[in-house]
């Protein structure tokens, strides 16, 4: 193939199509690269937080901003009368509930919501999930639970069995002072149930793969456009 035998003759429709497609495909690729950078930073932050010694939370420092994935150690009293259960939580092939109980901090009216772990279902009702009525010490990791994409009714209608949990929904239901995080009680901490929390592990490589795909689509679109835009020259008359 001799390029001197071809000439560039762009057509209106392919030019318009590639003019729209290329910026979009390249923009999606750059966005995925940005997402990969964010996930890499998040992974480093999570690892740093996990290496820190547990923060001793008390009435004096409870107003400090507490990030997610931070180890906490706190002393207080469980309020089982305000306890709720997250329904349809499975362990293996068994249905059950996760038990979330407010812990009133020692010397304060502030409450920290504590996910104490999983209990198996007994019929259609959650089983009893008692807690000591005396002061206890609890340790675990913080998290900031998010609602699902589609809200499922109003918390005021859920009773004590909830489909999901957020601090905001609970605060609307129970007008008590709440810290803005949920504590996932550690397996070593007493007064809880089955606790097998998955560790969040951000995966930047997934976004790098998506970026490569979008850039590949952009390259394919450019190659197809150039193939359609070059035409063989008419032979010159003798």
C-alpha positions in Angstrom: 0.0 0.0 0.0 1.4 3.3 -1.1 0.0 6.3 0.8 0.7 8.5 -2.2 -2.1 6.6 -4.0 -4.7 7.8 -1.4 -6.1 11.1 -0.5 -7.9 12.2 2.7 -11.6 12.8 1.9 -13.5 13.2 5.2 -17.3 12.6 5.1 -19.8 14.6 7.1 -21.5 11.8 9.1 -18.3 9.9 10.1 -16.6 13.2 11.0 -19.5 14.2 13.1 -19.7 10.8 14.8 -16.0 10.6 15.6 -16.1 14.3 16.8 -18.7 13.3 19.4 -17.3 9.8 20.2 -13.6 10.6 20.7 -14.0 13.3 23.4 -16.5 11.1 25.3 -14.3 7.9 25.1 -11.2 9.8 26.1 -13.0 11.6 28.9 -14.2 8.3 30.3 -10.7 6.9 30.2 -9.3 9.9 32.1 -12.2 9.7 34.6 -11.3 6.0 35.3 -7.6 7.0 35.8 -8.8 9.6 38.3 -10.9 6.9 40.1 -7.8 4.6 40.1 -5.8 7.4 41.8 -8.6 8.0 44.4 -8.8 4.2 45.2 -5.0 4.1 45.6 -5.1 7.0 48.0 -8.0 5.5 49.9 -6.2 2.1 50.2 -3.1 3.9 51.7 -5.3 5.9 54.1 -7.1 2.7 55.2 -3.8 0.9 55.9 -2.5 3.9 57.8 -5.7 4.0 60.0 -5.5 0.3 60.7 -2.0 0.6 62.0 -2.9 3.3 64.5 -3.5 2.4 68.1 -7.1 2.5 69.2 -8.5 6.0 69.9 -9.7 6.2 73.5 -13.1 7.8 73.0 -14.7 9.6 76.0 -16.9 12.5 76.9 -14.0 14.9 76.6 -13.0 14.1 73.0 -16.3 12.8 71.6 -16.8 16.1 69.7 -13.6 15.3 67.7 -14.2 14.4 64.1 -13.9 10.6 63.9 -13.1 9.2 60.5 -14.4 5.9 59.1 -12.1 2.8 59.6 -10.7 4.2 62.8 -10.0 1.8 65.7 -11.9 3.0 68.8 -12.0 1.9 72.4 -14.9 3.3 74.5 -16.5 2.7 77.9 -20.3 3.0 78.4 -23.6 1.3 79.0 -25.6 -0.5 76.4 -29.2 0.7 76.0 -30.9 -2.5 74.8 -34.4 -0.9 74.9 -33.3 1.2 71.9 -31.7 -1.8 70.1 -32.6 -2.6 66.5 -32.0 -5.6 64.3 -30.9 -5.6 60.6 -32.9 -8.3 58.9 -32.0 -10.8 56.1 -28.3 -11.0 57.0 -26.8 -14.4 56.1 -23.9 -16.3 57.5 -23.2 -19.4 55.3 -26.6 -20.9 54.6 -28.4 -19.5 57.6 -30.6 -16.4 57.9 -30.2 -14.1 60.7 -29.9 -10.5 62.0 -27.2 -8.1 62.9 -27.8 -6.5 66.3 -27.2 -2.7 66.6 -27.3 -1.3 70.1 -26.7 2.3 71.4 -23.8 2.7 73.9 -24.1 5.7 76.2 -20.7 7.0 76.8 -19.3 7.1 80.3 -20.1 10.6 81.8 -22.0 11.8 78.8 -25.4 11.7 77.1 -23.8 11.0 73.8 -24.5 7.6 72.2 -22.3 5.5 69.9 -24.2 3.0 67.8 -22.5 -0.4 68.0 -23.0 -3.3 65.6 -22.5 -6.2 68.0 -22.6 -8.9 65.4 -24.8 -11.6 63.9 -27.4 -13.9 65.5 -29.4 -16.7 63.8 -33.1 -16.2 63.2 -35.5 -18.1 65.3 -38.7 -18.5 63.2 -39.8 -15.1 61.9 -38.6 -13.1 64.9 -35.1 -12.1 65.9 -33.9 -13.9 69.0 -33.1 -12.2 72.3 -29.8 -10.3 72.2 -29.0 -9.3 75.8 -26.3 -7.0 76.9 -24.9 -6.3 80.4 -26.7 -3.6 82.2 -23.5 -2.4 83.8 -20.7 -0.4 82.3 -18.6 -2.2 79.7 -15.6 -1.5 77.5 -16.0 -2.0 73.8 -13.5 -1.9 70.9 -13.9 -2.0 67.1 -13.6 -0.2 63.8 -15.8 2.8 62.8 -17.8 2.9 59.6 -20.3 5.3 58.0 -23.1 3.3 56.6 -24.8 4.5 53.5 -28.4 4.0 52.4 -29.2 1.8 49.3 -29.9 3.4 46.0 -33.7 2.8 46.5 -35.1 3.7 49.9 -37.4 1.2 51.4 -40.2 3.0 53.3 -39.9 5.1 56.4 -37.9 4.2 59.5 -41.0 5.0 61.6 -42.7 2.0 60.0 -40.0 -0.5 60.5 -40.4 -1.4 64.2 -37.3 -3.0 65.6 -36.3 -4.9 62.4 -34.7 -2.7 59.8 -33.8 -3.5 56.1 -30.7 -1.3 56.4 -29.2 1.2 58.8 -28.0 4.8 58.7 -27.2 7.2 61.5 -29.5 9.7 60.0 -32.5 7.4 59.9 -31.9 6.3 63.5 -31.6 9.9 64.7 -34.9 10.7 63.1 -36.4 7.7 64.9 -34.7 8.2 68.3 -34.2 11.8 69.3 -31.0 11.2 71.3 -27.5 12.7 70.9 -25.6 10.4 68.5 -22.0 10.2 67.2 -22.0 10.2 63.4 -20.3 6.8 63.0 -21.2 3.2 63.6 -18.8 0.9 65.5 -18.3 -2.6 64.1 -17.4 -4.4 67.4 -14.2 -6.4 67.1 -14.4 -10.2 67.4 -12.1 -10.0 70.5 -14.3 -7.5 72.3 -16.8 -9.2 74.7 -20.6 -8.9 75.0 -21.1 -9.4 71.2 -22.2 -12.1 68.8 -20.7 -13.6 65.6 -18.5 -10.9 64.0 -16.9 -11.7 60.7 -16.5 -8.2 59.2 -15.1 -8.0 55.6 -12.2 -5.6 55.3 -12.7 -2.9 52.6 -9.9 -3.3 50.1 -10.1 -0.6 47.3 -8.9 -2.0 44.0 -7.3 0.7 41.7 -6.4 -2.0 39.1 -10.0 -2.4 38.2 -10.3 1.2 37.2 -7.0 1.0 35.3 -8.5 -1.8 33.3 -11.6 0.2 32.5 -9.4 3.2 31.5 -7.5 0.9 29.0 -10.8 -0.3 27.6 -12.1 3.3 27.0 -8.8 4.4 25.4 -8.9 1.2 23.2 -12.4 2.1 22.0 -11.2 5.6 21.2 -8.3 4.2 19.2 -10.6 1.8 17.3 -13.0 4.7 16.5 -10.1 6.8 15.2 -8.7 3.9 13.0 -12.2 3.2 11.6 -12.6 6.9 10.8 -9.3 7.2 9.0 -10.0 4.0 7.1 -13.3 5.5 5.9 -11.8 8.9 5.1 -9.0 7.8 2.8 -9.9 7.1 -0.8 -7.8 5.9 -3.7 -6.9 8.6 -6.1 -8.4 8.5 -9.5 -5.7 7.6 -12.0 -4.5 10.5 -14.0 -5.5 10.7 -17.6 -2.6 9.9 -20.1 
